[in-house]
């Protein structure tokens, strides 16, 4: 019985942890509409339009792909919850979940590459640095950090 609970716990971590970690990787939403980013990267109106179009196209695909990941996750949870566990069926469902995740990750990466193509390599590097800098806010040494750990903004 303990072994079965341990197996379910391990499977739970394998199912939910990768998605959480992947979501922390990039800026979300229409970051190019942020006035400071737009100015710093000197984005043109034409580039903004293309980014909006690519975002809409990619977002539609990702909604469907996320739905598939959730469906596969749900089906795996159902299999993990039954009294008489069928390891073969669970592993097949797990593989289906991983395939759905790979498709979602690929779409995210394709959007990532489209952004690089639209804004060019140099500005793409600037964007990556801005993203890294935003992740450091609130730590000593950051300009927005004050005594007591409060922001000066």
N, C-alpha and C positions, 0 to 999 in steps of 0.2 A: 504494500500500500504506500509506504514512504517512497519507494522507488518510482511509483507511478506519479506521485505528487511532484517529485523532483523533476521527472521527465516533462511534465506539464509546465513547470516553472521555467525550465530551460527553453522550451519551445516558445513560451510567452516572450521571453527576452529576445530570442532570435527573430520573432515576428515584429515586435514593436520598436526595438532599439535603433535599427538602421534608418528608418524613416525619420525619427527624431533627430538623429545626427545629420542627416542630409539636409534637413530644413534649415540648419544653422549656417549653411555655407555661403549664401549670397544675400544681397539686398533684395527686398521683396517689393512687389508692386511697381508702379510707374515712377521709379526714382528719378527719371530724366525730367519730370515735371517739378522737381525740387529746384527752386530758383537758384540757390547757391551752386548746386551741382551743374545745372545748365550753364551758368555763367563760367564756372571754373573750367568746364570741359569745352566751352565755346560751341555748344550744340546749335546747329542751324535749324530753321523751321522745317526744312526738308528732312533732316535726320530725325527730328521729333516725330514727324508724320510716319516715317518708315518704322521707327521704334514702336509707335502706337499700333500700326498694322500688324507687325510681327508679334507684339504682345497679345493682341486680340486673338490672332490665329493660334498661338501657342497656348494661351489660357483655355481656349475651347477644348483643345486636345487634352490638356492636363486635367481638366474637370472630368472628362471621360476616363482617363487613365487612373486618376485618384479613386474614382468610383469603383473601378475594377479591382484596385488594390484592397479597398475596404470590403468588397464582396468576397474576395479570396480569403481575406483575414477572418471574416465572419464564418465562412464555410470551414476554415481550419479550426476555429474556436468550437464550432459544433462537434467536429470529430474528436477534439481533445476532451470534450465534456461527456462523452458517452461512457457507460460503465465498461463495456467490452471493447477495449481499444484495439483498432486494426492498424498496426504500425505501417504497413504498406500503403494503405489509403491516406494516412496522415502524411507520409513522406511525399506522396504524389500531390496532395493538396499544397504542401509546403513548397514544392517545386513550382506549382502554378502561381503561388503567391510571389515567389522570387522572380518569376518571369514577368509578372505584372509590375513589380517594382523596377525591374530592369528597363521596361518600356517607359515608365515614368521618368526614371533617371536619364534615359536617353533623350527624352523630349526636353527636359531641363537643360541638359548639356547642349542640345541643338540651339536652344534659345540663347544660351551663354555664348556660343560661337557666332550666332547671328549678330549679337550685340557687338562683339569684337570686329566683325566684318563691317558693320555700319559705322562705328566710330573710329576704327583704325587701331593699330597696335599701341601707339604712344598714348593716346587718350584712354585706351583700355587699361593700360598700366596705371595711369593716374586714378582711374575709377577704382581699381583694386586697392590702391593705397588709401583712398578715401574710406573705403569699406573697412579696411583694417583699423584705421584711425578711429572710426565710429565705434568699433568694438572695444576700444580702450577707454572710452569716456567713463569718468567716475573713479579713475585710479590716480594715485599720486603721480604728479608729473604732467597730467593732462591739464590744459589751460582752463577748462571749465570746472576743475576740481578746486574746492576751497577747504579751509580748515574745518574739520568735523565731517568731511565726506559729502558736503553739499555742493550742488552745481551753482555756478555764478550766473548762469543764463537767466 
